[in-house]
Amino acid sequence: MLFILKKTFGGLLLPLPFILVIMAVALVLLWMTRWQKTGKVFFLLSWLLLLLLSVQPVADSLLRPIEYGYPTYQISAHAPVKFVVVLGGGYTYNPDWAPSSNLISNSLPRVTEGIRIYRANPGSKMIFTGAQAMTNPVSSAAVAGKVAQSLGVPESDIILLDKPKDTHQEAQEVKALIADQPFVLVTSANHLPRAMVFFRQQGLHPIPAPANQLAIDSPLNPWERALPQALFLSHSERAWYETLGRLWQWMTLSAPATQE
């Protein structure tokens, strides 16, 4: 129940739902009350928020500080490892789709980056985490494992941890499985700083491997930077989601770890 409440309440605080709530308040004030000026202020505020959070310079300036805590994993810079842990993310399951189509949003880049690192470490195992969604017959871990197999990873090299519902539980399950053996931790770049705290709290020493970097520093066409886009609104959403996640982490962990 706590997990459902956390996801529901947190979802309502994300940019788009939050802006829609402000717009709804504005419309109520404009149509049903005498508070016309207040309604106009609320509507203007919601419009400005939607505009600013949907343009690349603003969205990526919010996301960039979160993503750039760890550099891309370089094979030559690290000793061989026995385990590559890929954290679960968004997914669905339709057996009629191409396997990779079942990994939504942040999940497919995590899996492909994990496979890159796995192939550079002969004899290693891939560990996929993630529980079954409430209405899905297959777990996030199992779907990621199916995608890995479709991309050439032998089933014998795949380990599924399909019980954890969040990052804290994922860290606990990995600890129970591999103890203090070295491993690479693969997750989205914006999620990695928070994930590292959970894994270090378990006494583990993960090697960070960011995937799915989103904040753009490379060249873009001028209109791509200037025009509002749903893509960049999603970048603002990720920044705000991770900020809320860090706040929740700080509130729930008795002794929060710090990023090295």
Backbone as CSV, one residue per row, in Angstrom:
resi,resn,N_x,N_y,N_z,CA_x,CA_y,CA_z,C_x,C_y,C_z
1,MET,0.826,-1.202,0.000,0.000,0.000,0.000,0.866,1.261,0.000
2,LEU,1.933,1.251,0.811,2.828,2.406,0.863,3.476,2.645,-0.493
3,PHE,3.840,1.555,-1.171,4.457,1.674,-2.496,3.495,2.335,-3.486
4,ILE,2.225,1.913,-3.461,1.226,2.481,-4.375,0.996,3.954,-4.061
5,LEU,0.888,4.287,-2.769,0.688,5.682,-2.375,1.870,6.546,-2.791
6,LYS,3.072,6.010,-2.612,4.279,6.757,-2.986,4.284,7.054,-4.476
7,LYS,3.975,6.040,-5.288,3.971,6.225,-6.744,2.856,7.176,-7.190
8,THR,1.678,7.050,-6.563,0.547,7.892,-6.956,0.790,9.344,-6.580
9,PHE,1.157,9.579,-5.338,1.385,10.943,-4.880,2.562,11.577,-5.606
10,GLY,3.643,10.784,-5.768,4.800,11.304,-6.501,4.463,11.634,-7.940
11,GLY,3.597,10.797,-8.557,3.201,11.047,-9.935,2.428,12.349,-10.089
12,LEU,1.606,12.672,-9.104,0.829,13.907,-9.161,1.710,15.144,-9.018
13,LEU,2.887,14.975,-8.446,3.796,16.109,-8.257,4.719,16.335,-9.450
14,LEU,4.667,15.451,-10.442,5.498,15.632,-11.630,4.986,16.822,-12.440
15,PRO,5.840,17.400,-13.298,5.493,18.675,-13.951,4.137,18.707,-14.638
16,LEU,3.848,17.742,-15.530,2.606,17.824,-16.293,1.369,17.710,-15.412
17,PRO,1.249,16.690,-14.540,0.077,16.647,-13.660,-0.032,17.876,-12.757
18,PHE,1.114,18.344,-12.263,1.107,19.513,-11.377,0.604,20.753,-12.116
19,ILE,1.074,20.941,-13.356,0.636,22.081,-14.163,-0.858,21.979,-14.478
20,LEU,-1.321,20.773,-14.782,-2.754,20.586,-15.068,-3.607,20.896,-13.844
21,VAL,-3.106,20.587,-12.655,-3.836,20.924,-11.430,-3.932,22.445,-11.284
22,ILE,-2.818,23.134,-11.538,-2.841,24.601,-11.467,-3.829,25.162,-12.488
23,MET,-3.834,24.621,-13.709,-4.783,25.066,-14.725,-6.227,24.818,-14.283
24,ALA,-6.467,23.662,-13.669,-7.820,23.348,-13.207,-8.266,24.342,-12.137
25,VAL,-7.362,24.679,-11.227,-7.682,25.677,-10.204,-7.991,27.018,-10.857
26,ALA,-7.191,27.395,-11.861,-7.413,28.658,-12.569,-8.782,28.685,-13.226
27,LEU,-9.159,27.592,-13.882,-10.455,27.543,-14.555,-11.610,27.619,-13.563
28,VAL,-11.466,26.948,-12.431,-12.510,27.025,-11.401,-12.660,28.459,-10.908
29,LEU,-11.528,29.117,-10.656,-11.569,30.498,-10.171,-12.182,31.433,-11.212
30,LEU,-11.860,31.197,-12.491,-12.357,32.087,-13.550,-13.839,31.877,-13.842
31,TRP,-14.311,30.642,-13.781,-15.668,30.327,-14.192,-16.679,30.329,-13.035
32,MET,-16.207,30.043,-11.828,-17.154,29.774,-10.740,-17.032,30.710,-9.551
33,THR,-16.094,31.636,-9.589,-15.906,32.525,-8.449,-15.715,33.959,-8.936
34,ARG,-15.604,34.846,-7.979,-15.314,36.244,-8.289,-13.815,36.541,-8.274
35,TRP,-13.015,35.525,-8.021,-11.563,35.712,-7.911,-10.931,35.684,-9.306
36,GLN,-11.343,36.615,-10.132,-10.892,36.627,-11.520,-9.381,36.891,-11.639
37,LYS,-8.881,37.853,-10.892,-7.452,38.179,-10.981,-6.596,37.005,-10.519
38,THR,-7.025,36.374,-9.444,-6.277,35.206,-8.952,-6.300,34.083,-9.978
39,GLY,-7.455,33.873,-10.608,-7.546,32.852,-11.650,-6.632,33.143,-12.820
40,LYS,-6.568,34.412,-13.211,-5.671,34.790,-14.310,-4.213,34.566,-13.939
41,VAL,-3.860,34.870,-12.699,-2.482,34.649,-12.247,-2.141,33.162,-12.289
42,PHE,-3.047,32.336,-11.795,-2.814,30.886,-11.806,-2.675,30.361,-13.233
43,PHE,-3.515,30.853,-14.123,-3.437,30.372,-15.504,-2.138,30.826,-16.160
44,LEU,-1.743,32.080,-15.925,-0.478,32.576,-16.475,0.696,31.783,-15.917
45,LEU,0.664,31.479,-14.629,1.734,30.694,-14.008,1.840,29.314,-14.648
46,SER,0.703,28.648,-14.843,0.727,27.312,-15.440,1.241,27.362,-16.875
47,TRP,0.840,28.392,-17.632,1.299,28.535,-19.011,2.805,28.755,-19.078
48,LEU,3.316,29.616,-18.201,4.758,29.890,-18.192,5.554,28.650,-17.781
49,LEU,5.049,27.913,-16.797,5.736,26.685,-16.378,5.794,25.681,-17.518
50,LEU,4.665,25.493,-18.196,4.631,24.547,-19.307,5.587,24.975,-20.411
51,LEU,5.612,26.253,-20.711,6.519,26.768,-21.746,7.968,26.559,-21.362
52,LEU,8.351,26.999,-20.185,9.762,26.961,-19.789,10.279,25.530,-19.634
53,LEU,9.474,24.670,-19.049,9.914,23.291,-18.822,9.945,22.468,-20.099
54,SER,9.402,23.026,-21.203,9.362,22.307,-22.477,10.425,22.774,-23.468
55,VAL,11.276,23.717,-23.088,12.331,24.171,-23.995,13.671,23.615,-23.535
56,GLN,14.516,23.277,-24.496,15.750,22.558,-24.224,16.695,23.245,-23.238
57,PRO,16.964,24.547,-23.375,17.924,25.165,-22.438,17.504,25.042,-20.979
58,VAL,16.215,25.204,-20.705,15.744,25.116,-19.325,15.726,23.664,-18.854
59,ALA,15.112,22.790,-19.657,14.964,21.392,-19.243,16.316,20.734,-18.992
60,ASP,17.244,20.907,-19.922,18.528,20.227,-19.780,19.424,20.881,-18.736
61,SER,19.222,22.157,-18.455,19.972,22.777,-17.363,19.520,22.231,-16.015
62,LEU,18.259,21.804,-15.926,17.773,21.169,-14.705,18.296,19.741,-14.568
63,LEU,18.375,19.034,-15.690,18.749,17.615,-15.668,20.255,17.399,-15.618
64,ARG,21.004,18.276,-16.251,22.445,18.070,-16.412,23.191,17.851,-15.087
65,PRO,22.961,18.649,-14.050,23.701,18.425,-12.798,23.461,17.056,-12.174
66,ILE,22.298,16.478,-12.424,21.989,15.157,-11.887,22.690,14.071,-12.693
67,GLU,22.754,14.243,-14.002,23.293,13.200,-14.883,24.814,13.130,-14.893
68,TYR,25.477,14.234,-14.643,26.909,14.297,-14.901,27.758,13.929,-13.686
69,GLY,27.187,13.197,-12.732,27.962,12.790,-11.567,28.974,11.702,-11.866
70,TYR,28.699,10.882,-12.873,29.580,9.757,-13.190,29.838,9.706,-14.697
71,PRO,31.081,9.458,-15.083,31.392,9.360,-16.517,30.957,8.021,-17.091
72,THR,30.870,7.964,-18.415,30.559,6.716,-19.103,31.589,5.647,-18.758
73,TYR,31.131,4.426,-18.559,32.018,3.313,-18.201,32.985,3.027,-19.340
74,GLN,34.278,3.054,-19.023,35.323,2.754,-19.996,35.925,1.385,-19.685
75,ILE,35.843,0.485,-20.635,36.288,-0.898,-20.422,37.742,-0.945,-19.979
76,SER,38.591,-0.165,-20.631,40.028,-0.232,-20.362,40.410,0.309,-18.993
77,ALA,39.533,1.026,-18.343,39.864,1.679,-17.077,39.540,0.819,-15.860
78,HIS,38.951,-0.372,-16.078,38.501,-1.177,-14.949,38.970,-2.616,-15.073
79,ALA,39.182,-3.244,-13.924,39.517,-4.664,-13.883,38.293,-5.492,-14.253
80,PRO,38.500,-6.723,-14.723,37.353,-7.579,-15.073,36.430,-7.817,-13.886
81,VAL,35.160,-7.971,-14.170,34.169,-8.246,-13.127,33.403,-9.514,-13.480
82,LYS,32.777,-10.087,-12.476,31.991,-11.310,-12.669,30.507,-11.034,-12.861
83,PHE,30.062,-9.815,-12.481,28.640,-9.524,-12.537,28.390,-8.136,-13.117
84,VAL,27.371,-8.064,-13.956,26.876,-6.788,-14.481,25.408,-6.685,-14.076
85,VAL,25.109,-5.745,-13.190,23.758,-5.577,-12.663,23.051,-4.471,-13.440
86,VAL,21.913,-4.801,-14.028,21.116,-3.834,-14.790,19.792,-3.639,-14.063
87,LEU,19.555,-2.429,-13.600,18.341,-2.158,-12.828,17.124,-2.046,-13.744
88,GLY,15.990,-2.470,-13.221,14.750,-2.462,-13.987,14.198,-1.058,-14.168
89,GLY,13.384,-0.901,-15.196,12.745,0.381,-15.489,11.378,0.151,-16.100
90,GLY,10.966,1.080,-16.954,9.658,0.969,-17.574,9.576,-0.203,-18.552
91,TYR,8.430,-0.883,-18.552,8.277,-2.026,-19.460,6.805,-2.361,-19.619
92,THR,6.530,-3.163,-20.628,5.247,-3.836,-20.780,5.568,-5.235,-21.297
93,TYR,4.559,-6.011,-21.656,4.863,-7.306,-22.269,3.776,-7.686,-23.253
94,ASN,4.162,-7.696,-24.514,3.300,-8.175,-25.596,4.122,-9.162,-26.413
95,PRO,3.788,-10.460,-26.351,4.603,-11.472,-27.032,4.622,-11.322,-28.544
96,ASP,3.692,-10.545,-29.089,3.664,-10.344,-30.535,4.586,-9.228,-30.999
97,TRP,5.108,-8.458,-30.062,6.026,-7.373,-30.411,7.447,-7.886,-30.562
98,ALA,8.275,-7.087,-31.249,9.718,-7.329,-31.192,10.141,-7.240,-29.728
99,PRO,11.045,-8.131,-29.262,11.384,-8.151,-27.831,11.752,-6.791,-27.264
100,SER,12.567,-6.025,-27.987,13.040,-4.750,-27.453,11.926,-3.718,-27.317
101,SER,10.828,-3.888,-28.053,9.719,-2.934,-27.966,9.013,-2.989,-26.620
102,ASN,9.222,-4.077,-25.879,8.597,-4.206,-24.566,9.326,-3.429,-23.479
103,LEU,10.497,-2.909,-23.788,11.224,-2.081,-22.824,10.939,-0.625,-23.145
104,ILE,10.304,0.067,-22.207,9.814,1.417,-22.438,10.798,2.439,-21.882
105,SER,10.951,3.507,-22.624,11.667,4.684,-22.144,13.104,4.353,-21.740
106,ASN,13.386,4.374,-20.427,14.771,4.269,-19.953,15.325,2.852,-19.971
107,SER,14.498,1.836,-20.158,14.935,0.457,-19.935,15.838,-0.093,-21.029
108,LEU,15.505,0.147,-22.297,16.302,-0.426,-23.377,17.739,0.086,-23.377
109,PRO,18.007,1.391,-23.190,19.405,1.831,-23.100,20.159,1.189,-21.945
110,ARG,19.491,0.929,-20.843,20.153,0.247,-19.723,20.593,-1.156,-20.147
111,VAL,19.693,-1.880,-20.799,20.001,-3.257,-21.193,21.126,-3.291,-22.225
112,THR,21.079,-2.415,-23.222,22.119,-2.443,-24.253,23.478,-2.038,-23.697
113,GLU,23.504,-1.076,-22.770,24.772,-0.718,-22.140,25.283,-1.866,-21.272
114,GLY,24.369,-2.551,-20.594,24.777,-3.712,-19.808,25.370,-4.807,-20.675
115,ILE,24.787,-5.028,-21.848,25.308,-6.052,-22.762,26.697,-5.659,-23.267
116,ARG,26.892,-4.386,-23.551,28.224,-3.925,-23.984,29.283,-4.255,-22.929
117,ILE,28.958,-4.000,-21.679,29.913,-4.249,-20.599,30.069,-5.745,-20.360
118,TYR,28.972,-6.494,-20.443,29.028,-7.954,-20.286,29.957,-8.578,-21.323
119,ARG,29.856,-8.154,-22.562,30.683,-8.728,-23.623,32.159,-8.387,-23.446
120,ALA,32.444,-7.317,-22.753,33.842,-6.949,-22.496,34.411,-7.681,-21.284
121,ASN,33.570,-8.467,-20.605,34.010,-9.217,-19.430,33.660,-10.692,-19.607
122,PRO,34.450,-11.432,-20.382,34.152,-12.847,-20.637,33.992,-13.631,-19.343
123,GLY,32.976,-14.468,-19.320,32.709,-15.283,-18.137,31.823,-14.608,-17.108
124,SER,31.403,-13.385,-17.364,30.563,-12.673,-16.401,29.096,-13.081,-16.548
125,LYS,28.299,-12.697,-15.577,26.859,-12.926,-15.579,26.132,-11.585,-15.596
126,MET,24.961,-11.569,-16.233,24.113,-10.393,-16.213,22.987,-10.613,-15.210
127,ILE,22.808,-9.643,-14.310,21.730,-9.693,-13.320,20.713,-8.613,-13.667
128,PHE,19.476,-9.025,-13.926,18.408,-8.078,-14.210,17.457,-8.040,-13.018
129,THR,17.052,-6.837,-12.634,16.190,-6.679,-11.478,14.858,-6.073,-11.897
130,GLY,13.861,-6.214,-11.037,12.577,-5.578,-11.281,11.414,-6.526,-11.117
131,ALA,10.439,-6.132,-10.322,9.291,-6.979,-10.013,8.254,-6.938,-11.126
132,GLN,7.253,-7.750,-10.953,6.098,-7.800,-11.858,5.176,-6.627,-11.556
133,ALA,4.773,-5.886,-12.578,3.804,-4.814,-12.388,2.452,-5.406,-12.000
134,MET,1.606,-4.574,-11.421,0.338,-5.069,-10.854,-0.518,-5.790,-11.888
135,THR,-0.548,-5.316,-13.124,-1.435,-5.890,-14.145,-0.666,-6.630,-15.234
136,ASN,0.595,-6.946,-14.977,1.423,-7.581,-15.999,1.791,-8.992,-15.560
137,PRO,1.656,-9.986,-16.422,1.967,-11.365,-16.028,3.457,-11.674,-15.999
138,VAL,4.292,-10.766,-16.525,5.735,-10.988,-16.619,6.449,-9.860,-15.887
139,SER,7.546,-10.183,-15.215,8.275,-9.175,-14.448,9.160,-8.323,-15.350
140,SER,9.543,-7.177,-14.835,10.491,-6.306,-15.536,11.806,-7.030,-15.788
141,ALA,12.286,-7.759,-14.780,13.541,-8.501,-14.929,13.442,-9.537,-16.044
142,ALA,12.307,-10.258,-16.097,12.142,-11.306,-17.112,12.106,-10.716,-18.514
143,VAL,11.426,-9.577,-18.688,11.367,-8.944,-20.002,12.751,-8.494,-20.434
144,ALA,13.511,-7.883,-19.525,14.868,-7.467,-19.850,15.726,-8.672,-20.217
145,GLY,15.533,-9.789,-19.497,16.272,-11.002,-19.811,15.939,-11.537,-21.191
146,LYS,14.669,-11.474,-21.577,14.266,-11.913,-22.915,14.921,-11.056,-23.998
147,VAL,14.992,-9.749,-23.740,15.638,-8.858,-24.705,17.125,-9.189,-24.815
148,ALA,17.768,-9.419,-23.686,19.184,-9.766,-23.708,19.426,-11.053,-24.489
149,GLN,18.565,-12.041,-24.291,18.705,-13.288,-25.050,18.528,-13.039,-26.537
150,SER,17.579,-12.173,-26.897,17.358,-11.884,-28.317,18.559,-11.185,-28.941
151,LEU,19.400,-10.568,-28.103,20.594,-9.875,-28.585,21.863,-10.706,-28.401
152,GLY,21.691,-12.005,-28.105,22.825,-12.914,-28.119,23.402,-13.313,-26.782
153,VAL,22.808,-12.891,-25.681,23.311,-13.291,-24.364,22.725,-14.665,-24.014
154,PRO,23.556,-15.655,-23.712,23.033,-16.989,-23.380,22.173,-16.962,-22.115
155,GLU,21.123,-17.767,-22.108,20.253,-17.837,-20.933,21.024,-18.225,-19.683
156,SER,22.073,-19.048,-19.850,22.872,-19.491,-18.713,23.660,-18.356,-18.064
157,ASP,23.813,-17.247,-18.760,24.541,-16.103,-18.214,23.614,-15.024,-17.658
158,ILE,22.327,-15.346,-17.552,21.341,-14.370,-17.097,20.755,-14.806,-15.757
159,ILE,20.751,-13.881,-14.796,20.150,-14.100,-13.481,19.046,-13.070,-13.291
160,LEU,17.864,-13.536,-12.891,16.728,-12.646,-12.712,16.419,-12.462,-11.225
161,LEU,16.324,-11.224,-10.796,15.849,-10.880,-9.459,14.509,-10.171,-9.646
162,ASP,13.427,-10.946,-9.593,12.121,-10.424,-9.993,11.194,-10.105,-8.827
163,LYS,11.759,-9.898,-7.642,10.938,-9.534,-6.485,11.029,-8.049,-6.112
164,PRO,12.188,-7.395,-6.283,12.313,-6.000,-5.825,11.369,-5.057,-6.564
165,LYS,10.721,-4.167,-5.785,9.801,-3.194,-6.358,10.424,-1.815,-6.514
166,ASP,11.526,-1.567,-5.817,12.172,-0.265,-5.939,13.679,-0.432,-5.793
167,THR,14.413,0.657,-5.899,15.874,0.590,-5.918,16.432,0.102,-4.593
168,HIS,15.804,0.485,-3.499,16.266,0.034,-2.183,16.200,-1.490,-2.095
169,GLN,15.090,-2.069,-2.521,14.951,-3.517,-2.497,15.903,-4.182,-3.478
170,GLU,16.151,-3.554,-4.618,17.109,-4.107,-5.587,18.491,-4.228,-4.965
171,ALA,18.905,-3.204,-4.238,20.213,-3.242,-3.586,20.285,-4.372,-2.565
172,GLN,19.213,-4.571,-1.808,19.189,-5.646,-0.817,19.286,-7.019,-1.477
173,GLU,18.572,-7.209,-2.588,18.585,-8.494,-3.278,19.948,-8.781,-3.910
174,VAL,20.562,-7.769,-4.478,21.897,-7.957,-5.061,22.898,-8.319,-3.968
175,LYS,22.806,-7.649,-2.824,23.677,-7.957,-1.692,23.519,-9.416,-1.265
176,ALA,22.276,-9.893,-1.179,22.032,-11.272,-0.764,22.574,-12.273,-1.780
177,LEU,22.603,-11.890,-3.043,23.034,-12.812,-4.097,24.544,-12.892,-4.239
178,ILE,25.215,-11.750,-4.281,26.648,-11.766,-4.622,27.555,-11.299,-3.490
179,ALA,26.962,-10.934,-2.350,27.747,-10.473,-1.191,28.656,-9.318,-1.593
180,ASP,29.966,-9.458,-1.330,30.863,-8.327,-1.578,31.688,-8.490,-2.856
181,GLN,31.243,-9.333,-3.760,31.971,-9.481,-5.021,31.821,-8.220,-5.869
182,PRO,32.862,-7.873,-6.630,32.782,-6.656,-7.452,31.749,-6.807,-8.568
183,PHE,31.129,-5.693,-8.930,30.138,-5.712,-10.002,29.995,-4.316,-10.586
184,VAL,29.460,-4.291,-11.807,29.141,-3.030,-12.472,27.649,-2.766,-12.301
185,LEU,27.311,-1.540,-11.936,25.918,-1.158,-11.748,25.476,-0.282,-12.914
186,VAL,24.528,-0.779,-13.690,24.040,-0.067,-14.872,22.623,0.429,-14.616
187,THR,22.436,1.725,-14.780,21.104,2.318,-14.732,21.171,3.654,-15.454
188,SER,20.039,4.337,-15.557,20.002,5.626,-16.243,20.914,6.622,-15.539
189,ALA,21.533,7.495,-16.310,22.472,8.466,-15.747,21.817,9.318,-14.670
190,ASN,20.550,9.695,-14.869,19.890,10.537,-13.866,19.489,9.752,-12.617
191,HIS,19.381,8.449,-12.724,19.014,7.599,-11.592,20.232,7.092,-10.834
192,LEU,21.391,7.106,-11.471,22.585,6.475,-10.909,23.018,7.074,-9.574
193,PRO,23.063,8.403,-9.385,23.494,8.918,-8.079,22.646,8.399,-6.922
194,ARG,21.345,8.342,-7.108,20.465,7.842,-6.044,20.654,6.344,-5.845
195,ALA,20.821,5.594,-6.955,21.038,4.155,-6.851,22.338,3.843,-6.111
196,MET,23.387,4.611,-6.385,24.673,4.370,-5.728,24.558,4.507,-4.213
197,VAL,23.739,5.444,-3.755,23.539,5.603,-2.313,22.933,4.341,-1.717
198,PHE,21.895,3.806,-2.362,21.251,2.595,-1.841,22.217,1.413,-1.808
199,PHE,22.997,1.250,-2.875,23.901,0.099,-2.930,25.060,0.259,-1.948
200,ARG,25.569,1.457,-1.783,26.646,1.671,-0.821,26.150,1.504,0.604
201,GLN,24.884,1.819,0.837,24.327,1.632,2.175,24.313,0.158,2.564
202,GLN,24.278,-0.727,1.576,24.329,-2.166,1.828,25.762,-2.670,2.025
203,GLY,26.721,-1.762,2.032,28.118,-2.159,2.179,28.765,-2.614,0.886
204,LEU,28.113,-2.364,-0.246,28.630,-2.764,-1.547,29.462,-1.637,-2.155
205,HIS,30.260,-2.008,-3.142,31.114,-1.037,-3.830,30.903,-1.161,-5.339
206,PRO,29.752,-0.728,-5.810,29.450,-0.859,-7.244,30.320,0.040,-8.096
207,ILE,30.619,-0.425,-9.293,31.299,0.390,-10.294,30.217,1.050,-11.138
208,PRO,30.091,2.367,-11.104,28.966,3.028,-11.787,29.094,2.994,-13.303
209,ALA,27.977,2.728,-13.966,27.935,2.713,-15.435,26.649,3.392,-15.887
210,PRO,26.703,4.699,-16.143,25.491,5.407,-16.568,25.065,5.040,-17.978
211,ALA,23.765,4.978,-18.176,23.184,4.741,-19.501,22.098,5.785,-19.729
212,ASN,21.643,5.880,-20.976,20.485,6.709,-21.286,20.673,8.174,-20.877
213,GLN,21.865,8.724,-21.148,22.070,10.149,-20.889,21.102,10.966,-21.749
214,LEU,20.503,11.996,-21.165,19.460,12.760,-21.848,19.823,14.228,-22.064
215,ALA,20.449,14.856,-21.089,20.754,16.284,-21.188,21.752,16.519,-22.320
216,ILE,21.387,17.362,-23.267,22.156,17.514,-24.510,23.128,18.681,-24.417
217,ASP,24.393,18.397,-24.655,25.425,19.425,-24.772,25.911,19.575,-26.209
218,SER,25.682,18.562,-27.026,26.133,18.578,-28.413,25.260,19.515,-29.244
219,PRO,25.708,19.863,-30.471,24.981,20.863,-31.270,23.561,20.444,-31.610
220,LEU,22.666,21.434,-31.619,21.289,21.273,-32.064,20.946,22.424,-33.004
221,ASN,19.970,22.202,-33.860,19.481,23.298,-34.683,18.856,24.377,-33.797
222,PRO,18.950,25.641,-34.199,18.410,26.724,-33.354,16.946,26.528,-32.985
223,TRP,16.126,26.064,-33.935,14.708,25.893,-33.634,14.454,24.748,-32.656
224,GLU,15.376,23.771,-32.625,15.226,22.684,-31.670,15.446,23.162,-30.236
225,ARG,16.298,24.159,-30.093,16.526,24.736,-28.766,15.424,25.711,-28.364
226,ALA,14.816,26.376,-29.342,13.883,27.470,-29.050,12.434,27.022,-28.907
227,LEU,12.035,25.985,-29.658,10.625,25.603,-29.678,10.300,24.610,-28.556
228,PRO,9.177,24.785,-27.877,8.759,23.811,-26.857,8.516,22.441,-27.478
229,GLN,8.959,21.398,-26.784,8.782,20.035,-27.277,8.446,19.104,-26.110
230,ALA,7.632,18.098,-26.395,7.309,17.105,-25.378,8.567,16.382,-24.901
231,LEU,9.530,16.203,-25.806,10.785,15.533,-25.428,11.453,16.246,-24.269
232,PHE,11.538,17.565,-24.349,12.248,18.303,-23.306,11.399,18.454,-22.046
233,LEU,10.089,18.431,-22.185,9.249,18.362,-20.993,9.539,17.075,-20.220
234,SER,9.787,15.985,-20.960,10.134,14.718,-20.302,11.482,14.818,-19.595
235,HIS,12.413,15.630,-20.122,13.690,15.831,-19.440,13.470,16.562,-18.118
236,SER,12.608,17.577,-18.140,12.279,18.283,-16.896,11.621,17.331,-15.901
237,GLU,10.790,16.443,-16.429,10.126,15.464,-15.563,11.136,14.565,-14.870
238,ARG,12.146,14.118,-15.628,13.162,13.251,-15.023,13.933,13.984,-13.931
239,ALA,14.255,15.256,-14.193,14.976,16.032,-13.186,14.152,16.161,-11.911
240,TRP,12.863,16.466,-12.068,12.010,16.635,-10.907,11.751,15.307,-10.211
241,TYR,11.576,14.231,-10.986,11.355,12.901,-10.402,12.532,12.492,-9.527
242,GLU,13.740,12.690,-10.038,14.914,12.304,-9.263,15.121,13.208,-8.055
243,THR,14.738,14.463,-8.166,14.818,15.357,-7.015,13.872,14.887,-5.909
244,LEU,12.649,14.524,-6.294,11.711,13.975,-5.319,12.234,12.663,-4.735
245,GLY,12.847,11.832,-5.600,13.395,10.565,-5.137,14.503,10.755,-4.124
246,ARG,15.361,11.735,-4.347,16.443,12.016,-3.396,15.892,12.525,-2.072
247,LEU,14.845,13.349,-2.146,14.225,13.837,-0.921,13.627,12.687,-0.128
248,TRP,12.932,11.787,-0.818,12.358,10.616,-0.149,13.459,9.735,0.428
249,GLN,14.534,9.573,-0.306,15.660,8.780,0.175,16.241,9.371,1.447
250,TRP,16.423,10.673,1.455,16.969,11.356,2.621,16.043,11.197,3.824
251,MET,14.737,11.219,3.579,13.762,11.109,4.662,13.683,9.696,5.229
252,THR,13.934,8.688,4.383,13.693,7.303,4.812,14.951,6.569,5.262
253,LEU,16.123,7.008,4.811,17.344,6.347,5.231,17.833,6.971,6.535
254,SER,18.135,6.146,7.488,18.563,6.664,8.791,19.920,7.340,8.728
255,ALA,20.802,6.843,7.847,22.128,7.427,7.693,22.469,7.470,6.219
256,PRO,21.972,8.467,5.479,22.206,8.519,4.044,23.672,8.532,3.698
257,ALA,24.029,7.746,2.669,25.414,7.765,2.171,25.618,8.996,1.327
258,THR,26.850,9.340,1.080,27.193,10.481,0.221,27.924,9.989,-0.990
259,GLN,27.751,10.719,-2.070,28.433,10.356,-3.316,29.918,10.608,-3.195
260,GLU,30.706,9.636,-3.601,32.146,9.798,-3.542,32.626,10.710,-4.652
